[in-house]
Amino acid sequence: MNTILECEIKPLNQQALISAREKIDHLAKPLGSLGKLEDMAIQMAGIFGEIPFTLGWKRVVVFASDNGVWNEGISPVPQSVTLKQAVNMTRGLTGVCAMARYAGCEVKVVDMGINAHVKCPEMIDRKLAMGTRNIAQGPAMSREQAYQALMTGFELAKQAKAQGVRVLAAGEMGICNTTTSAAVLSALTGMPATDTVGKGAGLTEEQFQKKRQVVERALEINQPDPGDPIGVLQKVGGFDIGGMAGLYIGSAAAGLPVVVDGFIAMVAAALAVRIRPEVKNYLFASHVSNEKAFMAAAQAVGVKPYLDMGMRLGEGSACPLAMMMMEAALRMAHDMLSFDEADIDINDYIDIRGE
């Protein structure tokens, strides 16, 4: 049970970081002119010990679970959609699947707590319960279940490493998981529900106000302690959030880069970093979600997202796009001419970083 707390997470390779920066600074271009692509390549060098030629095998792991807070009537979407979309993912028919197919990335779907008897052999069965309990009435889960959720993601990352996967990403599917995410973010940061609760998949103004009140009530009833992040997950989180947080920690322990999607995934990353701060070095933030409190969650993690495309689908849908950018960063590092090869004097350029 203490594997997540006790596992070794190595710091980034400092010599590889220095060597990567020197290599990229000697490519035939103004210094810093490829911006975040340069940062990506350097961070990957720190993870792998050198700038790899390719990412290789890419995988998005989608954690599907229902949330008992749905019973508060704060979503117009029926809970049955969780199961339907999770099954559709195994068939390659959802948003994340379309993006992943284009990026040469596989998608694995995990049943963490879908509120149904799932008959889909393509789905990984890690069901902890038929969804969580209603956080507006008490804790979402037991502490043992919170550990199990984290360990599920952790073990899936470990398994991926053993199979030869080179980069991971976490996605989610679960009606009302923007509600649990808002509650977790408030619990971790002290932000009021008025600042963390957004409209999720689309709410009327009446439903939106009720959603805020539900999160406020959940925080008041459960009194999550920000100094006990696993307790925060237990009291106001979801099985999907726990699975994603565990995958982030497991990826870092396995020495793999891991891509973060939108609001729910970023809140899970905030939880993971609160449990194990070293995880931050292995995270790649894919995009800026349009969900209200996304940037607050990113600040809690300490990362800056790469893309801003007005997306808010979830599922891990932006992760394959970020993986393609990461591949582009590697191609930049390996395929561009150096100043010497291009017969260009480096002194003809200035350093434009920080402008």
Order of alpha helices (4+ residues) and beta strands (2+ residues): alpha-alpha-alpha-beta-alpha-alpha-beta-beta-alpha-beta-alpha-alpha-alpha-alpha-alpha-beta-alpha-beta-alpha-alpha-alpha
